[in-house]
């Protein structure tokens, strides 16, 4: 079964850091695009960061300079290092993979940034 499972979310204070992980099926790491998306209550699900099959990342303007996406193919894991977190970053974070012309999503992990 093709699947993705996120972990690493939690409660942090503004300015803090979190590292999210997404363990996925091997086929999703075969030179495919992968990414992190987030959705807050009342908002659309939005792209946070993506990484292509060659390892080239792309970030939304709101997180550029603060977040880093990376992929460890042998460990079948996608990461999102989040630094200098703001309250506006509070959302459920989802990882996404692509295979066979279809998108695959994880169940999401909650990130809450609050004092």
C-alpha positions in Angstrom: 0.0 0.0 0.0 1.3 3.5 -0.9 1.3 5.6 2.2 2.8 8.5 4.0 2.9 9.1 7.8 3.9 12.5 9.3 5.3 13.0 12.8 7.1 15.6 14.8 4.3 18.2 15.3 3.6 19.7 18.6 3.3 22.9 20.6 6.1 25.5 20.5 6.5 29.1 21.5 7.0 31.8 18.9 10.6 31.8 17.7 11.0 28.1 18.4 11.8 25.2 16.1 10.3 21.9 15.1 11.4 19.2 12.7 8.7 17.3 10.9 9.2 13.9 9.4 7.3 12.0 6.8 7.9 8.3 6.3 6.8 7.1 3.0 6.6 4.2 0.6 9.7 3.7 -1.5 8.1 4.3 -4.8 7.4 7.9 -3.8 11.1 8.6 -3.5 12.0 7.4 -7.0 12.9 10.8 -8.6 9.4 12.2 -7.8 8.3 15.5 -6.5 7.4 15.6 -2.8 6.3 18.4 -0.6 4.8 19.8 2.6 1.5 21.6 2.7 -0.5 23.1 5.5 -4.1 24.0 6.4 -5.4 26.1 9.2 -9.0 26.3 10.2 -11.0 28.4 7.7 -8.1 28.4 5.2 -7.2 26.6 2.0 -4.5 24.0 2.0 -1.4 25.7 0.8 2.0 24.7 -0.4 4.8 25.2 2.1 7.7 23.6 0.4 8.4 21.2 -2.4 11.4 19.3 -3.6 11.8 17.7 -7.0 13.4 14.5 -8.0 16.8 16.1 -8.4 16.7 17.6 -4.9 15.9 21.2 -5.9 13.6 22.9 -3.3 11.0 25.6 -3.7 9.3 27.5 -0.9 6.4 29.7 -0.3 7.3 33.3 0.3 5.8 33.1 3.8 8.4 30.5 5.0 11.4 31.2 2.8 14.5 31.6 4.9 12.9 29.9 7.9 12.0 26.5 6.7 14.1 23.9 5.0 12.8 20.8 3.1 15.0 17.8 2.6 14.7 14.2 1.5 16.6 11.1 2.6 15.9 8.5 -0.1 17.6 5.6 1.6 15.7 6.3 4.8 12.5 6.9 2.9 11.8 10.0 4.8 10.9 13.6 3.9 11.8 16.3 6.4 10.7 19.9 7.1 13.0 21.8 9.5 11.0 24.8 10.8 12.8 27.6 12.5 11.7 31.0 13.8 8.2 29.8 14.1 5.4 32.3 14.1 1.8 32.0 15.3 0.8 32.2 11.6 2.5 28.9 11.1 -0.1 27.1 13.2 -1.8 24.5 11.0 -2.1 20.9 10.2 0.9 19.9 8.1 0.6 17.3 5.4 3.2 15.6 3.3 2.5 14.7 -0.3 4.1 12.3 -2.7 3.4 11.5 -6.4 3.4 8.2 -8.2 1.7 6.9 -11.3 0.1 10.3 -12.0 -1.6 10.4 -8.6 -1.1 12.4 -5.4 -0.7 10.6 -2.1 -1.2 12.4 1.2 -0.3 11.6 4.8 -2.8 12.0 7.7 -1.3 15.3 8.9 0.4 16.4 12.0 -0.6 19.4 14.1 1.8 22.3 14.7 0.7 24.9 17.2 2.8 28.1 17.8 1.6 29.9 20.9 2.9 31.5 24.0 
